[in-house]
Amino acid sequence: MREPELKAFLEERHSEASGFLDYKQTIYGEGKSKDEAHGEFLKDITGFANSQGGHIFIGVRDPTKLMQSEEVGEEIVGIENGDAVAQALESVAARWVDPRLTGFKVVPLLLEKGGHVLIVHIPPGESRSHRVNHDLSKNWTFFIRHGESIRMMTTQEIRDAALSTLTGEQQARAYAREVCEEQKDELISSEPVFLLQAAPLLRLDSAWDVTNGEFSNVMLGNNRRAEREDFYSPNRRSPPLRGIRAVDDKTNPTMILEVHRNGYVGVIFKIPPSNHKDDPHLYDTMIL
């Protein structure tokens, strides 16, 4: 969407009561603490994800509350530092929503007058129900959107949402696609590559402890020095919530290994060039 399309959309004066839209004139947290701002944002996006999805327009006044005589575009206020704010909101969502929101994104739309409007895209959750775990509340909390309001989910709503989500196979494929999209910019280029992924069809009873020796020995290359150099893990000491990752070179990786707490395992690597199709060393780097 560009600014002319945004103006045309707002001219139709769609209401928040539809349950798919929310308008924010200012960024989250204006006049509030950082925790309060994050809590409000997480409540909004999980509320949409646990219903039918939706969009939040930040830097836009609610067009249904304007006078009919007001010109189209007056409701577009804009915000400063839109690119940085968009990245920060995506980071908050990735950190504090469980399960992760597949397809979630915050797109900054540059305005002619300067500044940005942020368009927050929240698809309906593929792994509902999504919950918030935030420092502000210290609790796992489920929210759902109904019309213009967002409230805590009942037990029955949580159960119904879980039953309405994708099958195990669809969820596994969706998660594998998500990880592949993240990896391809690092390794997939004009050179041929090999990608192998495994994702569980059923949710694990408990998350894998990917920091123990069984995983790190494989990921970091212990007992494999005859095959290749030890792997380097950028998060060797403090793995993220998602899992652990290892690459064979810090600056120009040809291979990435990942093991996630949800049971996902993936490897992607470049196939080295060869001057002869019968070169016996062509696939040396493919030993796993």
Backbone torsions as a table, in degrees:
resi	resn	phi	psi	omega
1	MET	NA	134.6	173.9
2	ARG	-110.7	177.0	-174.4
3	GLU	-59.5	-43.0	178.3
4	PRO	-59.9	-39.8	178.2
5	GLU	-67.6	-36.6	177.4
6	LEU	-62.8	-44.9	179.2
7	LYS	-62.2	-42.4	178.9
8	ALA	-62.7	-38.8	179.0
9	PHE	-66.1	-45.2	-177.8
10	LEU	-67.9	-28.7	178.6
11	GLU	-62.1	-26.1	178.5
12	GLU	-76.1	-11.2	173.5
13	ARG	53.6	54.1	177.0
14	HIS	-68.7	140.4	-175.1
15	SER	-93.4	150.0	174.4
16	GLU	-66.1	-20.8	-179.0
17	ALA	-65.0	-14.8	177.0
18	SER	-63.3	-22.2	-178.1
19	GLY	88.3	-1.0	-177.1
20	PHE	-115.2	-2.2	-173.1
21	LEU	-134.4	150.9	171.9
22	ASP	-148.3	137.1	179.4
23	TYR	-114.3	133.5	177.8
24	LYS	-126.4	118.3	-179.2
25	GLN	-70.3	-34.2	-179.3
26	THR	-124.1	171.3	179.3
27	ILE	-70.6	159.9	177.2
28	TYR	-61.8	136.1	172.0
29	GLY	95.1	3.3	179.2
30	GLU	-64.1	118.6	-177.1
31	GLY	81.5	6.4	-179.4
32	LYS	-123.1	169.4	176.4
33	SER	-74.4	165.2	179.2
34	LYS	-61.2	-42.6	179.8
35	ASP	-63.9	-41.7	179.1
36	GLU	-64.2	-40.2	178.8
37	ALA	-63.4	-46.2	179.3
38	HIS	-63.3	-41.6	-179.5
39	GLY	-62.3	-40.8	179.2
40	GLU	-66.1	-43.1	179.4
41	PHE	-64.0	-45.6	-179.0
42	LEU	-64.9	-37.7	176.6
43	LYS	-60.9	-43.2	-178.6
44	ASP	-65.4	-49.0	-173.0
45	ILE	-72.2	-35.5	177.7
46	THR	-72.9	-31.0	175.7
47	GLY	-61.1	-41.9	176.2
48	PHE	-67.8	-46.4	-176.1
49	ALA	-61.7	-33.5	-178.5
50	ASN	-83.8	-3.2	173.7
51	SER	-110.6	-107.1	-177.2
52	GLN	-120.9	16.9	-178.0
53	GLY	81.3	178.7	179.6
54	GLY	168.4	-170.5	-179.5
55	HIS	-134.7	142.6	173.4
56	ILE	-116.4	128.0	176.6
57	PHE	-103.8	116.0	-180.0
58	ILE	-104.0	128.6	-174.5
59	GLY	97.1	19.8	-177.6
60	VAL	-135.2	130.0	173.1
61	ARG	-78.6	151.1	179.2
62	ASP	-61.6	114.0	-176.4
63	PRO	-67.5	-20.1	-179.8
64	THR	-74.9	-13.9	-179.6
65	LYS	-97.5	2.6	178.2
66	LEU	-89.9	156.1	175.8
67	MET	-70.6	144.9	179.2
68	GLN	-59.7	-25.7	-178.1
69	SER	-77.2	-16.3	-178.6
70	GLU	-72.3	142.0	-175.7
71	GLU	-73.1	151.0	176.6
72	VAL	-63.5	134.7	178.8
73	GLY	107.1	-19.1	178.7
74	GLU	-67.8	-22.1	178.3
75	GLU	-79.4	-9.7	178.8
76	ILE	-86.1	102.1	-176.4
77	VAL	-90.5	-45.3	-178.5
78	GLY	83.8	161.6	176.2
79	ILE	-133.6	162.7	177.3
80	GLU	-90.4	157.3	175.9
81	ASN	54.5	44.8	-175.4
82	GLY	-59.5	-40.4	-179.0
83	ASP	-62.0	-44.8	-178.2
84	ALA	-67.6	-40.8	179.8
85	VAL	-64.6	-40.3	179.3
86	ALA	-61.0	-45.7	179.5
87	GLN	-63.3	-40.4	-179.4
88	ALA	-64.6	-41.2	-179.9
89	LEU	-67.1	-38.9	177.2
90	GLU	-63.6	-37.6	178.8
91	SER	-66.0	-41.1	178.5
92	VAL	-61.6	-44.4	180.0
93	ALA	-63.7	-42.0	-178.4
94	ALA	-65.9	-31.2	-175.2
95	ARG	-84.5	-37.4	-167.1
96	TRP	-111.7	3.4	178.3
97	VAL	-110.9	132.1	179.0
98	ASP	-134.4	128.3	-7.4
99	PRO	-67.8	165.7	-179.7
100	ARG	-59.6	151.3	-179.2
101	LEU	-88.7	101.7	178.8
102	THR	-67.4	129.5	178.5
103	GLY	84.9	-1.0	178.9
104	PHE	-69.3	135.9	177.0
105	LYS	-156.4	154.5	176.4
106	VAL	-120.5	115.7	-173.9
107	VAL	-108.6	119.0	176.2
108	PRO	-82.3	127.5	179.4
109	LEU	-106.3	115.1	-177.3
110	LEU	-74.2	132.0	-179.6
111	LEU	-96.3	150.4	179.7
112	GLU	-60.8	-37.2	-177.6
113	LYS	-80.8	-1.6	-175.8
114	GLY	101.2	159.2	-176.2
115	GLY	82.3	-176.5	-177.0
116	HIS	-137.9	157.2	160.2
117	VAL	-108.9	132.5	178.1
118	LEU	-97.5	129.3	176.5
119	ILE	-108.6	110.6	-178.7
120	VAL	-94.7	116.1	-178.1
121	HIS	-101.2	118.9	179.4
122	ILE	-120.9	103.9	176.4
123	PRO	-71.5	158.3	171.8
124	PRO	-60.9	135.2	-173.3
125	GLY	-61.5	132.9	176.2
126	GLU	-79.4	-19.4	-177.0
127	SER	-126.5	47.1	-178.4
128	ARG	-64.4	146.1	12.4
129	SER	-98.7	142.3	177.9
130	HIS	-87.6	138.4	-176.9
131	ARG	-124.4	158.7	-178.9
132	VAL	-105.5	129.1	172.3
133	ASN	-122.9	97.7	-172.4
134	HIS	-126.5	148.1	-178.0
135	ASP	-57.2	-28.4	-175.9
136	LEU	-63.1	-39.6	-175.1
137	SER	-104.1	-23.2	-176.9
138	LYS	61.2	19.3	-178.6
139	ASN	-136.1	155.1	169.5
140	TRP	-78.0	127.5	-175.8
141	THR	-134.6	135.2	178.6
142	PHE	-108.4	135.1	178.1
143	PHE	-127.3	156.8	175.9
144	ILE	-144.7	146.8	-179.0
145	ARG	-98.1	134.3	173.8
146	HIS	-130.6	110.7	-178.2
147	GLY	61.2	-123.4	-179.3
148	GLU	-91.1	-5.7	-173.7
149	SER	-111.1	156.0	175.5
150	ILE	-125.5	133.0	-179.6
151	ARG	-141.2	170.1	178.5
152	MET	-69.2	144.2	-179.1
153	MET	-78.8	145.5	172.8
154	THR	-81.6	167.2	178.0
155	THR	-59.8	-41.2	179.9
156	GLN	-64.8	-39.2	178.8
157	GLU	-65.4	-38.9	177.2
158	ILE	-63.6	-43.7	179.5
159	ARG	-64.4	-44.4	-179.2
160	ASP	-64.6	-39.1	179.7
161	ALA	-64.2	-41.5	179.3
162	ALA	-63.2	-39.2	-179.1
163	LEU	-71.3	-20.7	-176.4
164	SER	-91.6	-3.4	-176.7
165	THR	-79.9	178.6	-176.5
166	LEU	-67.5	162.0	175.0
167	THR	-68.0	165.7	179.7
168	GLY	-57.4	-41.6	-180.0
169	GLU	-64.7	-41.5	179.3
170	GLN	-65.2	-40.1	178.5
171	GLN	-64.7	-41.6	179.7
172	ALA	-62.8	-43.4	179.1
173	ARG	-65.7	-40.5	-179.9
174	ALA	-63.6	-42.2	-179.9
175	TYR	-67.1	-40.4	178.2
176	ALA	-62.2	-40.5	177.7
177	ARG	-63.5	-40.0	180.0
178	GLU	-61.2	-46.5	-179.9
179	VAL	-65.9	-39.9	179.8
180	CYS	-60.1	-40.9	179.3
181	GLU	-62.0	-37.4	-179.9
182	GLU	-70.5	-33.6	-175.3
183	GLN	-84.2	-28.7	-167.8
184	LYS	-63.6	-31.7	179.9
185	ASP	-67.7	-21.2	-178.3
186	GLU	-87.3	-37.1	-173.3
187	LEU	-121.8	-34.1	-174.0
188	ILE	-77.6	119.5	-178.2
189	SER	-143.8	-146.4	178.9
190	SER	-75.6	-16.4	179.4
191	GLU	-81.7	148.7	176.8
192	PRO	-67.0	144.7	180.0
193	VAL	-133.2	162.8	176.4
194	PHE	-121.7	130.3	-179.1
195	LEU	-125.3	128.1	177.0
196	LEU	-129.3	127.1	-179.3
197	GLN	-133.6	147.6	173.5
198	ALA	-139.1	127.3	179.5
199	ALA	-132.7	139.1	-176.5
200	PRO	-70.5	142.2	177.0
201	LEU	-79.3	-24.2	178.8
202	LEU	-116.7	144.0	177.9
203	ARG	-64.5	136.6	180.0
204	LEU	-67.7	146.0	176.2
205	ASP	-64.9	-34.9	176.0
206	SER	-144.6	148.0	-177.2
207	ALA	-66.9	146.0	176.6
208	TRP	-65.1	138.0	172.6
209	ASP	-86.4	85.4	-172.2
210	VAL	-74.3	-2.9	179.6
211	THR	-90.4	-5.7	-176.9
212	ASN	-79.3	173.9	-172.8
213	GLY	-62.5	-34.6	-177.1
214	GLU	-59.3	-39.7	-179.7
215	PHE	-81.7	-46.9	-174.4
216	SER	-66.5	-31.4	178.0
217	ASN	-61.2	-39.3	178.2
218	VAL	-75.6	-47.9	-175.1
219	MET	-64.8	-37.9	-174.8
220	LEU	-97.9	3.5	169.6
221	GLY	88.4	14.2	178.8
222	ASN	-60.7	142.0	179.0
223	ASN	64.0	22.5	-178.3
224	ARG	-132.6	21.7	-176.0
225	ARG	-65.1	-25.8	179.1
226	ALA	-71.1	-21.4	-176.8
227	GLU	-92.8	-40.8	180.0
228	ARG	-166.4	172.2	177.7
229	GLU	-64.5	156.1	176.4
230	ASP	-57.9	147.1	178.4
231	PHE	-81.3	150.5	177.8
232	TYR	-104.6	131.0	176.6
233	SER	-114.8	117.7	-179.2
234	PRO	-65.9	-14.9	-179.4
235	ASN	-123.8	39.4	-175.0
236	ARG	-57.3	-41.3	-174.3
237	ARG	-93.6	-27.5	-177.6
238	SER	-134.8	75.5	-178.2
239	PRO	-62.0	147.6	179.5
240	PRO	-72.3	174.3	-179.8
241	LEU	-62.4	-28.6	-173.7
242	ARG	-75.4	-38.5	-177.9
243	GLY	159.6	-160.8	179.1
244	ILE	-119.0	158.9	-173.3
245	ARG	-143.7	145.9	177.6
246	ALA	-141.5	144.1	176.7
247	VAL	-127.6	158.6	-177.2
248	ASP	-90.2	-6.0	177.9
249	ASP	-154.3	136.3	-174.8
250	LYS	-69.7	-37.3	-172.6
251	THR	-102.0	-33.6	-177.9
252	ASN	-135.1	73.2	-174.6
253	PRO	-68.2	142.9	171.6
254	THR	-111.3	-7.6	179.1
255	MET	-148.2	142.1	174.4
256	ILE	-128.8	131.2	173.0
257	LEU	-115.7	140.0	178.1
258	GLU	-139.1	140.2	169.7
259	VAL	-132.7	122.5	-177.6
260	HIS	-105.1	158.1	-177.1
261	ARG	-65.8	-21.2	-179.1
262	ASN	-87.0	6.3	176.9
263	GLY	100.2	-1.7	178.5
264	TYR	-74.0	137.5	174.4
265	VAL	-131.2	134.3	-179.5
266	GLY	-146.5	147.1	173.9
267	VAL	-140.1	136.9	176.6
268	ILE	-141.1	132.6	-179.3
269	PHE	-152.2	156.0	178.6
270	LYS	-79.6	142.0	173.6
271	ILE	-90.0	120.3	-174.4
272	PRO	-65.8	148.8	178.5
273	PRO	-69.1	154.6	178.5
274	SER	-142.8	143.8	179.0
275	ASN	-84.0	-9.2	-176.8
276	HIS	-145.1	133.9	-176.0
277	LYS	-67.2	-18.6	-179.5
278	ASP	-99.9	13.5	-179.8
279	ASP	-58.0	117.2	-176.3
280	PRO	-67.1	-17.3	-177.9
281	HIS	-96.3	5.3	-174.4
282	LEU	-57.1	-41.0	-173.6
283	TYR	-107.7	24.3	179.4
284	ASP	-57.1	-37.6	-175.2
285	THR	-80.1	1.5	-178.2
286	MET	-92.8	1.5	177.1
287	ILE	-68.1	124.1	-175.7
288	LEU	-110.8	NA	NA
